[in-house]
């Protein structure tokens, strides 16, 4: 299953970096616990977010 996720580039310098996942029903990028979320359009228009696709939750390998 393919998923669309995003991270805020400014957070990668910290020990933990929240990963937002696109909820296609609500059209929001959400953290799993849904305490924090952003509208899809806001994330897409903000250059400080990196949007990427994941398939079957497998880590990327070189």
ABEGO torsion letter per residue (X at the ends): XBBBBBBBAAAAABABBBBBBBBAAAGBBBBAAGABBBBAAAAAABAABBBBBBBGGBBBBX
